[in-house]
Amino acid sequence: MLRVNNVYKTFHTGTVNEKIALYNVNMELREGDFITLIGGNGAGKSTLLNCVAGVYGVDQGTIVIDANDVTKLPEHKRASVLGRVFQDPMMGTAANMGIEENLALAYRRGQKRSLKWGITRKERNLFREQLERLELGLEDRLQDKVGLLSGGQRQALTLLMATLKKPKVLLLDEHTAALDPKTAPKVLEITEQLIQASNLTTMMVTHNMRDAIKHGNRLIMMHEGRIILDINGEEKKKLTVEDLLERFGQASGEEFANDRALLS
């Protein structure tokens, strides 16, 4: 479903601030794969996700989604096949529009637009049914402005919007990092439910080692722009934080030194 082949990305090339963000990255996601992507600051996690999304162009290599080479496609032309949830809960929704209006925009993503506007009864029933799955009471607040919701409610709504029309690939960029410790697990639980219900191919960037181990069927660790670990199956199920730190040291030749990940 997603192939990243020999991808390189350097920022500020030829200046004193030159930074190699991705170096010969190769990765393949089969349909239904749920990959958690972890690494320290500057490891290349978010850069890789942004290259897949089309936010950044690559210097070299190719990105293929569902057998289509999208390497040269701009971000907006990839939007019809990608679902994305950002770290900031405010980024994925329109605050001044109602819940059902936000869902309608997501539901019609990739379709041709016309001057006709209106939400049909069939659509409204679908939105209410989908919102009930979140168990947040939002199905009774369809007309409420999204700006009135809490951060957790808003992020859960963004997740639903990103998965309403099954995307080829779902990209989650530390989507629980800005939430409080009580809300984050609930949003992750909703994430798992939505991914499993539609068998979504997913890449989730996280700083939290426990979340990276607990969720998904594969764990990929990056360091200095390279993939250094790719753990899956029974090996991943038996993994502990201590094991992961040891494996990181063996693969990179140094200790893992990221306070945010270690303290999560």
TITI-130555 format. One record per residue: x, y, z of N, C-alpha, C in turn. Coordinates in pm, whole numbers, plus 50000, padded with zeros to 5 digits. Atoms other than C-alpha are relative to their C-alpha. Example, Ala and Ser with C-alpha at 12.3 -4.5 7.8 and 13.67 -1.06 7.14 Angstrom:
<rs>
500894988150000512304955050780500905012050000
499184988149994513674989450714499235010950073
</rs>
This chain:
<rs>
500814987950000500005000050000500855012750000
499064988750000502965023250065501424994949986
498595003450017506525020349939500835012849997
499044988949998509315044650024501334994049954
498815006150060512325037049804501165009949992
498744992350010515845051449856499785015050012
500354985849984514545084749985501075007550079
499064990749935516945112950073499325013650013
500504986449981516035146950216500995007950084
499094991249927518415174950318499415014050003
500484986249985517405209150452501205009649999
498984989350002519405241450395501314995449934
498835005350070521735224650147501005011049964
498944990850037525065242250100500205011650095
499844989449901524745264150410500594994050128
499465004849872526185262050760498934992450079
501115006649930522745249850872499564987149929
500385012050074522725220050633499714988450096
500435011049913520875190850791499474988649914
500495011950070520515155950646498894994050085
501165004749923517015146250760499674985549971
500275013850040516575113750564501154995349913
498875005250076519365091850430499704985749955
500245013150061518515063050196498964991850079
501075006649924515235054250370499194990949908
500815009850072513455022950247498994993950097
501045005249911510145011550392498824995649914
501175005050071507174991150276498914996650099
501165003249917503724989450434499024991949916
501035008050064501394961450336498635005150043
501354995649964497654967450339499644994950139
500385003749864496454967650700501135001250101
498884997949906499924973550850499735012450086
500084988649908499864996151157501395001550060
498624997849958503385009451206500095011450101
499674989049909504515029451507501445003949972
498694994650040507485051651426500555008250115
499444993449882509755062351710501475003249979
498614995850007513115079251759500175013050076
499744987649927514775108651931499725012349915
500174987650074514535145151831500985000349882
499154999250117515875150051480500304986749933
499755013350057515715112851398499494998849857
500565000350136513645119751085498584994949992
501355005749997510245106251195498995009049929
500994990850057508115136751115500365004149858
499594996850137510175144850806499544989149905
500455011250083509425110150668498505000749978
501454999050012505725114150741499615011749908
500314988450084505715148750578500384997949855
499655003350138507465135250270498934991149938
501095008650050504775108350236498765008549972
501184991450017502095135350279500155010149888
499784990250107503705157850018500315013850050
499644986949944504525186350255501405003849954
498644998050049508195182250162500214991449875
499555008050112509535171349827501254992550040
498795007649968512305145249831501115003849903
498854996950085515795151349695500304988549904
499705011950079516095115949566499124988850050
500825011449961514025084049566498565001549955
501405000050042510365075649512499074996350115
501055003449905507145073349713498814995049919
501075006550076504455049649585498864996550095
501185003149921500925047549727499034992049914
500925008850072498735018449613500374998849852
499445002250135500935012449306500085012749915
499904987350073500795049449204501165008350053
498854991849962504015069849206499525014350026
500484986649962503135101749396501165009450032
498804992449961506715114549436499925014649959
500034986350052506095145549223498675007150026
501304993849976502495151849333500055009450119
500054990949885501875182249556499064994850108
500765004549884500245178649895498514998849973
501465000050017496705187749786499524989149906
500405010750091496705161449511500144986150062
499925012849927497565134049762498894998850104
500984999549891494775144549999498874989949984
501125009050022492185121949835500324985550041
499635013849964494165090349924500644999150138
499384999849868495625101050260499065005750105
500654994049884494055106850600501115004650093
498914994749917496045128050842499455006450126
500354993849873495805138051208501275006250056
498834992449957498155164751342500164999750152
499754999249856499715169851684499095010250067
500854989449946497725201851739498534996849971
501415003250022494005193451792499255010749921
500694989150069493115227251640500204999749848
499644999450141494615219451298499114991749908
500745009150088492325191951170498545003349979
501424996650008488965209251206499825015149979
500354985850015487215242251128499205004250122
500584996749869486445258051467498655006949991
501234992150010483665281151346498864992849929
501045008050064481735253651172499494989350096
500595010149915479415228051330500664986349981
499445013650007480335191751396499584993249871
500465006850121478155178951113500545006649873
499434993250117479525205350874501444995649977
498635005150012483095194050947499984985949943
500105013750049482075157950889499594999749853
500444999450140480355167550563501165003449908
498824996550080483555183650434500904987849983
499155011950006485495152150520499374989249912
500725010450075482825129450368500065002549850
500004996550143482975148150036501405002749947
498614998050042486745149250018500274992449870
499675006250127487965142549667498905000449896
501114999050095484545148349509499975013849937
500164987050065483725175949266498995008350080
500874991049924482165206149437499055007449906
500964992050076479115225549321499475011050090
500584989349919477125255549439498964994650099
501015005949911474655232049602500624996650135
499515003049865475095229549978498854994950083
501035005449912473175209350227500384986050040
499705013249948473485178450441498724991749994
501185008350018471075150850347499684992350128
500415007949884469125130350599500864987450012
499175012150002471125099650495501395003050057
498694996149949474405117950562499955002650149
500134996649857473185131050898499884987350085
500135012649927472185096051007501344992650006
498675006150003475605083150900500925006750101
499134992649907477375110551096499654996650144
500435003149863475305103551406500454985950038
499605013949977476015066251377501514999050026
498555000449983479765072051340500435006750130
499664992949876479885096751629499674991650124
500385008649887478135071651858501144990550035
498905009349977481145048751814501085006150089
498984993449919483345074651986499655000050149
500495000349861481215072652304500365012850076
499714987049939481725109852372498765008850006
501244992349999478105121352337499885010249890
500014989950106478875141152023498874998049900
501105002650094476065124451827498775008650032
501124991449961473635147052019500365014849991
499544986150008475625178751943500415003749857
499624998350140475715178751563500115014649957
500004985950040474995216151539501025008450077
499054992449918477555226551802501245003849920
498764995850063480545246451684501164991550056
498895008549960483725225451693500925007250099
499174992249909485525253751874499594998850146
500495001749863483415245652182500464986750063
499605013249951484845210452213501335000550074
498705001249931487685199952441501044994949900
498935004750088491055190752293499844985449963
500185014350026490345153552328498834997249908
501165001750087486885156052174500325004249857
499674994750132488275176451888500954990649926
499075009250065491105151851822499284987149958
500795011850036488645122751827499175002749876
500764996150118486495141451575500915000549877
499044999550110489575147751359500344986049950
499745014050036490325110351365498864994449917
501175004950073486795102651253499955006149861
500004993350130487045128350975501074994249907
498905005250080490375113950859499724985949948
500275013950036488925078750838498614997849942
501395001150044485345086050726499914994249859
499845005950133486245079250362501324992450006
498825008349974488685050350397501205004549917
498824995750074492095064750304500904988149968
499035010450031494805044050139501014998650115
499044999949889497175054450420499565010650101
500314990749891496435070850757501315004150067
498794994649939499185093550894499655007150131
500254994449867499205101751266501305006050052
498764993149962501795127951367499955004250146
500034997549856502115125351746498655005950042
501344994149986498355130651759499455000250142
500444999149860498075125652136500975008150086
498944993349922501175145652240499515012550072
500474987549940499225177652314498834997950097
501155002949913496525159952518500474996850142
499635002949862496475155752896500084984950022
499765014449978497465121853046498754991550011
501245007749990493835111653105499324998649864
500694999950129492605120652757500754992049894
499195006550103495485106552551499684985149984
500325014350017494745069452627498644997849934
501335001350061491065074452530500095002349850
499864997250143492055089652196500754988649930
499295011550057494505060852137499084987949988
500985010950005491725036152217499075001749879
500854997050115489485053251960500784997749870
499135002150116492405052651715500044985349961
499945014450024492755014951751498684994849943
501315004750045489005009651705499765003649854
500244995450137488825030351386500914992949900
499045006750089491945014251237499584985449978
500385014150012490764978751310498694998449924
501315001150065487204985151192500115000749848
499864998350145488394995550844501274993849945
498735006250042491694976050833500895010349930
499264988950060493525008850768501514997950006
498554999850003497165010350664500445013050067
499764988549913498615033750926501475001650037
498684996749949501845051251019499825010250112
500194991349884501855066551369501355004050058
498794994649939504735088751481499715002750148
500194997849857505145088951859501365001650069
498834999249914507675098452126499904990250117
500265008349883506115074552377500354985449971
499545013750026507955041252387498934989750034
501035009749961505155023452569498874999649897
501044999750104502595034952312500494993349873
499425005950121504935024552031500014984850009
499965014549980505214989652180498594994250006
501365005149978501544985752274499164999749873
500904998650116499964996751947500694995649871
499505003650132500334984051594500614986149992
499395013250021501824952451443501485000949964
498564997950029505234967851356500495012550070
499364988449939507614991451531501275003149920
498814995550072510175011351333500675011150080
499254989749929512895031351507500985006649904
499094992350084514835059051333501075006750085
498894993249934518145075051420500835006949892
499204991950093519925103151234499604997749854
500515000850137517695099950930499954986249939
499995013750052517985062150896499064991250083
500755010249927515775032750990501014990150055
499025009049939517785012151239499354987550059
500715011849948515114988251374498644998749933
501335002950054512034971851223499564986950065
500375011549915510354948551474498514997149980
501415003450022507114929551411499664986450060
500465013349958505054898751495500174997250147
499845004349861505714879051812501135007450070
498874992849943508994897251863499555013450058
500514987149951507134930251898499104998150122
500935002449889504484915452130500754997850132
499235003049879507194904252374500935011450040
499054989049979509114937152355499675008050126
500154990749887509654958852666500805012549970
499244987650018511004994152698501484997350018
498595003349975514234979852840500614992949880
499535007150120514544956352541500265009849886
499904990550110513954985052301501225009050016
498824991749974516615006752466501294992449971
498825008250027519094978152448500194998049851
499915002150145518274971352083500465012749929
499584987250058518675008352005501515001850014
498584998649975522135008552164500834991149909
499295009550086523194977851967500015004749855
500134996150140521944992051637500705013349969
499484986550026523165028051678501415002050054
498694998449940526275023351888500065010850106
500044989849894525125048952146498754998450083
501175000849914522635053652428498885008949945
501144991950038519125066152362499875011650097
499964988349912519105101652497498915009949962
501124991050026515645116552457499104999950124
500724999649872514115127452787498514998249982
501445000850018510615131152646499534985649980
500375014050023510525095252524500204991550124
499675008149883512145080952836499055002750116
500864996249888509845099753075498524997449972
501415002150036506595092452884499484987450069
</rs>
